[in-house]
């Protein structure tokens, strides 16, 4: 299942990258939209481990505290994005503060090419603020002209971990970014273009878990969206 991309901007970052950095815009769009969302195997069942198989975490939905299953493999997704962008000529783990005027430890980003600085954020909400800090440092150091911040939608993110920063969360920060972040940012959301494969994988995990006495939320509950945002798709 290929993801679909959603798009927004801070300081017109979405417009700037599309028109002033067209090559990098197309490369990012092509790589991010061409990688199948990687799914975890349903079994074999393990009672414990990190993560236990099938991957599961206790969550309370609608007053019921059961296990939610995590069919999406975010680590494999990160590896695939890294390989795709590296193949396209992007530099991995660039240093944000390249000038001698900057003081402190080097801050590593995810990717850079032609003054476009990229962070793919599949981590927790606190990681978003580190990303934004790196963008500001890169802006002040004049090492990059536009930043890109990629995150999964809330519905997708909850199927690979708890407390993950979502695209909707990034959108909620836009009105505050103008206070301190001076670099234009393209905000990219990764969403499912078709939920059938994810649904099928979840159901297979559900069967393995319930056969071994694990009380789980059904897919319709675990994958329900808690956001009312209606973000724009990338054309």
JOMO-V298479 format. One record per pair of residues at least 4 apart in sequence whose C-alpha atoms are under 8 Angstrom apart, sorted by the first residue. I is the first residue (numbers start at 1). J is the second residue. D is the distance in whole Angstrom. If there is no record, write none. Layout:
i=I j=J d=D
i=I j=J d=D
This chain:
i=1 j=36 d=5
i=1 j=37 d=6
i=1 j=192 d=7
i=1 j=193 d=7
i=1 j=194 d=7
i=1 j=197 d=7
i=2 j=33 d=6
i=2 j=34 d=6
i=2 j=35 d=6
i=2 j=36 d=5
i=2 j=37 d=6
i=2 j=192 d=7
i=2 j=193 d=6
i=2 j=194 d=8
i=3 j=32 d=8
i=3 j=33 d=5
i=3 j=34 d=7
i=3 j=35 d=7
i=3 j=36 d=7
i=3 j=37 d=7
i=3 j=190 d=6
i=3 j=191 d=5
i=3 j=192 d=5
i=3 j=193 d=5
i=3 j=194 d=8
i=4 j=33 d=6
i=4 j=190 d=6
i=4 j=191 d=5
i=4 j=192 d=6
i=4 j=193 d=5
i=4 j=233 d=7
i=4 j=234 d=8
i=5 j=29 d=8
i=5 j=32 d=8
i=5 j=33 d=7
i=5 j=188 d=7
i=5 j=189 d=5
i=5 j=190 d=5
i=5 j=191 d=6
i=5 j=233 d=6
i=5 j=234 d=5
i=6 j=188 d=6
i=6 j=189 d=5
i=6 j=190 d=6
i=6 j=191 d=7
i=6 j=231 d=6
i=6 j=232 d=5
i=6 j=233 d=4
i=6 j=234 d=5
i=7 j=14 d=7
i=7 j=186 d=7
i=7 j=187 d=6
i=7 j=188 d=5
i=7 j=189 d=6
i=7 j=231 d=7
i=7 j=232 d=6
i=7 j=233 d=6
i=7 j=234 d=5
i=8 j=14 d=6
i=8 j=171 d=8
i=8 j=186 d=6
i=8 j=187 d=5
i=8 j=188 d=7
i=8 j=231 d=7
i=8 j=232 d=7
i=9 j=13 d=5
i=9 j=14 d=5
i=9 j=15 d=8
i=9 j=184 d=7
i=9 j=185 d=6
i=9 j=186 d=5
i=9 j=187 d=5
i=10 j=14 d=8
i=10 j=174 d=6
i=10 j=177 d=7
i=10 j=178 d=8
i=10 j=184 d=6
i=10 j=185 d=5
i=10 j=186 d=7
i=10 j=187 d=8
i=11 j=178 d=8
i=11 j=182 d=8
i=11 j=183 d=7
i=11 j=184 d=5
i=11 j=185 d=7
i=12 j=16 d=6
i=12 j=184 d=6
i=12 j=185 d=7
i=12 j=186 d=8
i=13 j=17 d=6
i=13 j=146 d=7
i=13 j=147 d=7
i=13 j=184 d=4
i=13 j=185 d=4
i=13 j=186 d=5
i=13 j=187 d=8
i=14 j=18 d=6
i=14 j=185 d=7
i=14 j=186 d=4
i=14 j=187 d=7
i=15 j=19 d=6
i=16 j=20 d=5
i=16 j=21 d=7
i=16 j=146 d=8
i=16 j=184 d=8
i=17 j=21 d=5
i=17 j=22 d=6
i=17 j=24 d=8
i=17 j=25 d=6
i=17 j=146 d=7
i=17 j=186 d=7
i=18 j=22 d=5
i=18 j=25 d=5
i=18 j=26 d=8
i=21 j=25 d=6
i=21 j=116 d=8
i=22 j=26 d=6
i=23 j=27 d=6
i=24 j=28 d=6
i=24 j=113 d=7
i=24 j=114 d=8
i=24 j=116 d=7
i=25 j=29 d=6
i=26 j=30 d=6
i=27 j=31 d=6
i=27 j=85 d=8
i=27 j=88 d=7
i=28 j=32 d=6
i=28 j=85 d=7
i=29 j=33 d=6
i=30 j=34 d=6
i=31 j=35 d=7
i=31 j=81 d=7
i=31 j=84 d=6
i=31 j=85 d=7
i=32 j=81 d=7
i=35 j=77 d=8
i=35 j=80 d=7
i=35 j=81 d=7
i=37 j=72 d=7
i=37 j=73 d=8
i=37 j=77 d=7
i=38 j=72 d=6
i=38 j=73 d=5
i=38 j=74 d=7
i=38 j=76 d=6
i=38 j=77 d=6
i=39 j=71 d=5
i=39 j=72 d=5
i=39 j=73 d=5
i=39 j=198 d=7
i=39 j=201 d=7
i=40 j=54 d=8
i=40 j=70 d=8
i=40 j=71 d=5
i=40 j=72 d=6
i=40 j=73 d=6
i=40 j=201 d=8
i=41 j=54 d=7
i=41 j=71 d=8
i=41 j=201 d=8
i=41 j=205 d=8
i=42 j=53 d=7
i=42 j=54 d=5
i=42 j=71 d=8
i=42 j=201 d=7
i=42 j=202 d=8
i=42 j=204 d=6
i=42 j=205 d=4
i=42 j=208 d=7
i=43 j=53 d=6
i=43 j=54 d=6
i=43 j=205 d=7
i=43 j=208 d=7
i=44 j=53 d=7
i=44 j=54 d=8
i=44 j=208 d=8
i=45 j=52 d=8
i=45 j=53 d=5
i=45 j=54 d=6
i=45 j=208 d=7
i=45 j=209 d=7
i=45 j=212 d=8
i=46 j=52 d=6
i=46 j=53 d=5
i=46 j=54 d=7
i=47 j=52 d=6
i=47 j=53 d=7
i=48 j=52 d=5
i=48 j=53 d=8
i=49 j=53 d=8
i=51 j=55 d=5
i=51 j=56 d=8
i=52 j=56 d=7
i=54 j=69 d=7
i=54 j=70 d=8
i=54 j=71 d=8
i=54 j=205 d=6
i=54 j=208 d=7
i=54 j=209 d=7
i=55 j=69 d=6
i=55 j=70 d=5
i=55 j=71 d=7
i=56 j=67 d=6
i=56 j=68 d=6
i=56 j=69 d=4
i=56 j=70 d=6
i=57 j=67 d=5
i=57 j=68 d=5
i=57 j=69 d=7
i=57 j=70 d=8
i=57 j=162 d=8
i=58 j=65 d=7
i=58 j=66 d=5
i=58 j=67 d=4
i=58 j=68 d=6
i=59 j=65 d=6
i=59 j=66 d=6
i=59 j=67 d=6
i=59 j=68 d=6
i=60 j=64 d=5
i=60 j=65 d=4
i=60 j=66 d=6
i=61 j=65 d=7
i=61 j=66 d=8
i=61 j=221 d=7
i=61 j=222 d=8
i=66 j=215 d=6
i=66 j=216 d=5
i=66 j=217 d=6
i=67 j=214 d=7
i=67 j=215 d=6
i=67 j=216 d=4
i=67 j=217 d=6
i=68 j=216 d=6
i=68 j=217 d=6
i=68 j=218 d=8
i=68 j=222 d=6
i=69 j=159 d=7
i=69 j=202 d=7
i=69 j=205 d=7
i=69 j=206 d=7
i=69 j=216 d=7
i=69 j=217 d=8
i=69 j=222 d=8
i=70 j=158 d=8
i=70 j=159 d=5
i=70 j=160 d=5
i=70 j=161 d=7
i=70 j=202 d=7
i=71 j=159 d=6
i=71 j=160 d=6
i=71 j=198 d=7
i=71 j=201 d=6
i=71 j=202 d=6
i=71 j=205 d=8
i=72 j=159 d=6
i=72 j=160 d=5
i=72 j=198 d=8
i=73 j=77 d=6
i=73 j=160 d=6
i=74 j=78 d=6
i=74 j=122 d=7
i=74 j=160 d=6
i=75 j=79 d=6
i=76 j=80 d=6
i=77 j=81 d=6
i=78 j=82 d=6
i=78 j=120 d=8
i=79 j=83 d=6
i=80 j=84 d=6
i=81 j=85 d=6
i=82 j=86 d=6
i=82 j=92 d=7
i=83 j=87 d=6
i=84 j=88 d=6
i=85 j=89 d=6
i=85 j=90 d=5
i=85 j=111 d=8
i=86 j=90 d=5
i=86 j=91 d=6
i=86 j=92 d=7
i=89 j=113 d=8
i=90 j=111 d=6
i=90 j=112 d=6
i=90 j=113 d=5
i=91 j=111 d=5
i=91 j=112 d=5
i=91 j=113 d=6
i=92 j=109 d=8
i=92 j=110 d=6
i=92 j=111 d=5
i=92 j=112 d=7
i=93 j=108 d=5
i=93 j=109 d=5
i=93 j=110 d=5
i=93 j=111 d=6
i=93 j=112 d=8
i=94 j=108 d=5
i=94 j=109 d=5
i=94 j=110 d=7
i=94 j=111 d=6
i=94 j=112 d=6
i=95 j=106 d=6
i=95 j=107 d=5
i=95 j=108 d=5
i=95 j=109 d=6
i=96 j=106 d=7
i=96 j=107 d=5
i=96 j=108 d=6
i=96 j=109 d=7
i=96 j=134 d=6
i=96 j=135 d=7
i=96 j=137 d=6
i=96 j=138 d=5
i=96 j=141 d=8
i=96 j=143 d=7
i=97 j=102 d=6
i=97 j=106 d=6
i=97 j=107 d=7
i=97 j=137 d=6
i=97 j=138 d=6
i=97 j=141 d=6
i=97 j=143 d=7
i=98 j=102 d=8
i=98 j=141 d=7
i=98 j=143 d=7
i=99 j=141 d=6
i=99 j=143 d=8
i=101 j=141 d=8
i=102 j=141 d=7
i=107 j=134 d=7
i=108 j=134 d=8
i=109 j=117 d=7
i=109 j=118 d=7
i=109 j=119 d=6
i=109 j=131 d=8
i=109 j=134 d=7
i=110 j=117 d=8
i=110 j=118 d=6
i=110 j=119 d=5
i=110 j=120 d=7
i=111 j=117 d=6
i=111 j=118 d=5
i=111 j=119 d=7
i=112 j=116 d=5
i=112 j=117 d=5
i=112 j=118 d=6
i=113 j=117 d=7
i=114 j=144 d=8
i=115 j=143 d=6
i=115 j=144 d=4
i=115 j=145 d=5
i=115 j=146 d=7
i=116 j=144 d=6
i=116 j=145 d=6
i=116 j=146 d=5
i=116 j=147 d=6
i=116 j=148 d=7
i=117 j=135 d=8
i=117 j=144 d=6
i=117 j=145 d=8
i=117 j=146 d=6
i=117 j=147 d=5
i=117 j=148 d=6
i=118 j=147 d=6
i=118 j=148 d=5
i=118 j=149 d=6
i=118 j=150 d=8
i=119 j=131 d=7
i=119 j=147 d=8
i=119 j=148 d=6
i=119 j=149 d=5
i=119 j=150 d=6
i=120 j=149 d=6
i=120 j=150 d=5
i=120 j=151 d=6
i=121 j=127 d=7
i=121 j=128 d=7
i=121 j=149 d=7
i=121 j=150 d=6
i=121 j=151 d=5
i=121 j=165 d=7
i=122 j=151 d=6
i=122 j=152 d=7
i=122 j=157 d=8
i=122 j=164 d=6
i=122 j=165 d=7
i=123 j=127 d=6
i=123 j=164 d=5
i=123 j=165 d=6
i=124 j=128 d=7
i=124 j=162 d=8
i=124 j=163 d=5
i=124 j=164 d=4
i=124 j=165 d=5
i=125 j=129 d=8
i=125 j=163 d=7
i=125 j=164 d=6
i=125 j=165 d=4
i=125 j=166 d=8
i=126 j=130 d=7
i=127 j=131 d=6
i=127 j=165 d=8
i=128 j=132 d=6
i=128 j=165 d=7
i=129 j=133 d=6
i=130 j=134 d=6
i=131 j=135 d=6
i=131 j=149 d=8
i=132 j=136 d=6
i=132 j=181 d=7
i=133 j=137 d=6
i=134 j=138 d=6
i=135 j=139 d=6
i=135 j=147 d=7
i=135 j=181 d=8
i=135 j=183 d=7
i=136 j=140 d=6
i=136 j=180 d=8
i=136 j=181 d=6
i=136 j=182 d=7
i=136 j=183 d=7
i=137 j=141 d=6
i=138 j=142 d=6
i=138 j=143 d=5
i=138 j=144 d=6
i=139 j=143 d=7
i=139 j=144 d=6
i=139 j=145 d=7
i=139 j=182 d=7
i=139 j=183 d=6
i=145 j=183 d=7
i=145 j=184 d=7
i=146 j=183 d=6
i=146 j=184 d=5
i=146 j=185 d=6
i=146 j=186 d=8
i=147 j=183 d=7
i=147 j=184 d=6
i=147 j=185 d=5
i=147 j=186 d=6
i=148 j=185 d=5
i=148 j=186 d=5
i=148 j=187 d=6
i=148 j=188 d=7
i=149 j=185 d=7
i=149 j=186 d=6
i=149 j=187 d=5
i=149 j=188 d=6
i=150 j=167 d=8
i=150 j=187 d=6
i=150 j=188 d=5
i=150 j=189 d=6
i=150 j=190 d=7
i=151 j=165 d=7
i=151 j=166 d=6
i=151 j=167 d=5
i=151 j=188 d=6
i=151 j=189 d=5
i=151 j=190 d=6
i=152 j=156 d=6
i=152 j=157 d=6
i=152 j=165 d=8
i=152 j=166 d=5
i=152 j=167 d=6
i=152 j=189 d=5
i=152 j=190 d=4
i=152 j=191 d=6
i=153 j=157 d=6
i=153 j=166 d=5
i=153 j=167 d=5
i=153 j=168 d=6
i=153 j=189 d=6
i=153 j=190 d=6
i=153 j=191 d=6
i=154 j=158 d=6
i=154 j=165 d=8
i=154 j=166 d=5
i=154 j=167 d=7
i=154 j=168 d=7
i=154 j=225 d=7
i=154 j=226 d=7
i=154 j=227 d=7
i=155 j=159 d=7
i=155 j=223 d=6
i=155 j=224 d=6
i=155 j=225 d=5
i=155 j=226 d=7
i=156 j=160 d=7
i=156 j=190 d=8
i=156 j=191 d=6
i=156 j=192 d=7
i=156 j=223 d=7
i=157 j=161 d=7
i=157 j=162 d=8
i=157 j=164 d=6
i=157 j=165 d=8
i=157 j=166 d=7
i=158 j=162 d=6
i=158 j=163 d=8
i=158 j=164 d=7
i=158 j=222 d=8
i=158 j=223 d=7
i=159 j=222 d=8
i=159 j=223 d=7
i=165 j=169 d=6
i=165 j=170 d=8
i=166 j=170 d=7
i=167 j=171 d=6
i=167 j=187 d=8
i=167 j=188 d=7
i=167 j=189 d=5
i=167 j=190 d=8
i=168 j=172 d=6
i=168 j=227 d=7
i=168 j=229 d=7
i=169 j=173 d=7
i=170 j=174 d=7
i=170 j=187 d=7
i=171 j=187 d=8
i=173 j=177 d=6
i=174 j=178 d=7
i=176 j=180 d=8
i=177 j=181 d=5
i=178 j=182 d=7
i=195 j=199 d=6
i=196 j=200 d=6
i=197 j=201 d=6
i=198 j=202 d=6
i=199 j=203 d=6
i=199 j=219 d=7
i=200 j=204 d=6
i=201 j=205 d=6
i=202 j=206 d=6
i=202 j=219 d=6
i=203 j=207 d=6
i=203 j=218 d=8
i=203 j=219 d=7
i=204 j=208 d=6
i=205 j=209 d=6
i=206 j=210 d=6
i=206 j=216 d=7
i=206 j=218 d=7
i=207 j=211 d=6
i=208 j=212 d=7
i=209 j=213 d=7
i=209 j=214 d=5
i=209 j=215 d=8
i=209 j=216 d=7
i=210 j=214 d=5
i=210 j=215 d=6
i=210 j=216 d=7
i=217 j=221 d=6
i=217 j=222 d=6
i=218 j=222 d=6
i=219 j=223 d=6
i=220 j=224 d=6
